[in-house]
């Protein structure tokens, strides 16, 4: 009897810990997604110009939210002109969500091809490739997910309180 109670207590603890971590992740993701959406809105107002691709390749990266261990991200270097000054720049990692079609993207925009880029009007050396930006998750998905799992956690805690002898 005591051994089964211990197993039951351990299982209950692990279940609550898992629910708590899911709730934390959901609510932690919301402000990050709001900031990302604000950044996307800001970038969408940046001026756009054409750049000439100097080099394009695909590189593996271990950074990912996906279950796959390795994702592939396009790496591009391009030249462009703003206000009579020529810049050479590389895409930033945040430009890409390490697209599943990274190889296709690089094949489409190989060296010598023209690509539209957006640049920061305050610092034209900061650029992104607008066609590569993937909007952040819908904030409501994580918010509602967090509320759902929080309700499950509270229900689990309440059920245990009502089972306990007074």
C-alpha positions in Angstrom: 0.0 0.0 0.0 2.8 2.4 0.9 4.8 1.7 -2.2 1.7 2.3 -4.5 1.0 5.6 -2.7 4.6 6.6 -3.3 4.3 5.8 -7.0 1.0 7.7 -7.1 2.6 10.7 -5.4 5.5 10.7 -7.8 3.2 10.4 -10.8 1.1 13.2 -9.5 4.1 15.4 -8.9 5.5 14.7 -12.4 2.1 15.4 -14.0 1.8 18.7 -12.2 5.3 19.6 -13.0 4.7 18.9 -16.7 1.5 21.0 -16.6 3.3 23.9 -14.9 6.1 23.8 -17.5 3.6 23.9 -20.3 1.7 26.8 -18.7 5.0 28.6 -18.2 6.0 28.1 -21.8 2.7 29.3 -23.1 2.6 32.4 -21.0 6.3 33.1 -21.6 5.8 32.8 -25.4 3.1 35.5 -25.5 5.3 38.5 -24.8 8.0 37.2 -27.2 5.4 36.8 -29.9 4.1 40.3 -29.3 7.6 41.7 -29.6 8.2 39.7 -32.8 4.9 41.0 -34.3 5.9 44.6 -33.4 9.3 44.0 -35.1 7.6 42.6 -38.2 5.3 45.6 -38.3 8.3 47.9 -38.0 10.2 46.1 -40.7 7.1 46.2 -43.0 7.4 50.0 -43.0 11.1 50.0 -44.0 12.0 51.1 -47.5 12.6 48.4 -50.0 15.3 48.3 -52.7 16.8 45.7 -55.0 20.0 43.9 -54.2 22.3 41.7 -56.3 23.0 38.3 -54.7 26.8 37.8 -54.4 26.7 34.4 -52.8 24.0 32.0 -51.6 24.3 28.8 -49.7 22.4 26.6 -47.3 23.9 25.9 -43.9 22.7 23.4 -41.2 21.7 24.8 -37.8 20.9 23.1 -34.6 18.8 25.9 -33.3 15.2 25.0 -33.8 11.8 24.8 -32.1 11.0 21.8 -34.3 11.5 18.2 -33.2 14.1 17.8 -36.0 17.7 18.1 -34.7 18.9 19.9 -37.8 17.3 22.6 -39.9 18.7 24.3 -42.9 18.9 28.0 -43.3 19.7 30.1 -46.4 22.8 32.2 -46.0 23.0 35.0 -48.5 25.4 37.9 -49.2 24.1 40.7 -51.4 25.1 44.2 -52.5 22.7 47.2 -52.7 22.7 51.0 -52.9 21.0 53.5 -50.7 21.3 57.2 -51.2 24.3 56.7 -53.6 26.2 54.5 -51.2 26.9 50.9 -51.9 26.6 48.3 -49.1 27.4 44.6 -49.0 25.5 42.7 -46.3 24.6 39.2 -45.2 21.1 38.2 -44.2 20.5 37.9 -40.5 19.5 34.6 -39.0 16.2 36.1 -37.8 15.4 36.8 -41.5 14.6 33.1 -41.9 12.7 30.7 -39.9 15.1 28.1 -41.3 12.6 27.2 -44.0 11.9 23.7 -45.1 12.5 25.0 -48.6 15.9 26.6 -47.9 17.5 24.8 -50.9 14.7 26.0 -53.2 15.0 29.6 -51.9 18.8 29.6 -52.6 18.2 28.0 -56.0 15.7 30.8 -56.9 18.0 33.5 -55.7 21.5 32.3 -56.7 24.5 34.6 -57.3 23.8 37.3 -59.8 20.1 37.3 -59.3 18.1 40.3 -58.0 16.3 40.1 -54.7 14.2 42.7 -52.9 15.5 43.7 -49.5 14.2 46.0 -46.8 16.6 48.3 -45.0 16.5 50.3 -41.8 16.2 53.9 -42.9 18.2 55.0 -39.8 20.9 52.4 -40.4 20.9 51.1 -44.0 23.4 48.5 -43.0 20.6 46.6 -41.3 18.6 44.7 -43.8 16.2 41.8 -44.1 14.8 39.9 -47.0 11.0 40.5 -46.7 10.0 37.4 -48.7 11.9 35.3 -46.1 10.1 36.6 -43.0 7.6 34.3 -41.5 5.2 36.0 -39.1 5.2 34.9 -35.5 2.6 32.4 -34.2 -0.7 33.8 -33.4 -0.5 35.1 -29.8 -4.0 33.8 -29.1 -2.9 30.2 -29.6 -0.3 30.3 -26.8 -2.5 32.5 -24.6 -5.5 30.1 -24.9 -3.2 27.1 -24.6 -1.8 28.6 -21.4 -5.2 29.2 -19.9 -6.4 25.7 -20.9 -3.4 24.0 -19.2 -3.6 26.3 -16.2 -7.3 25.2 -15.8 -6.1 21.6 -16.0 -3.5 22.2 -13.3 -6.0 23.9 -11.0 -8.5 21.1 -11.5 -5.8 18.6 -10.7 -4.9 20.4 -7.5 -8.6 20.8 -6.6 -9.3 17.1 -7.1 -6.4 16.2 -4.8 -7.6 18.7 -2.1 -11.1 17.1 -2.2 -9.6 13.6 -2.0 -7.6 14.4 1.1 -9.2 13.5 4.4 -10.0 16.5 6.6 
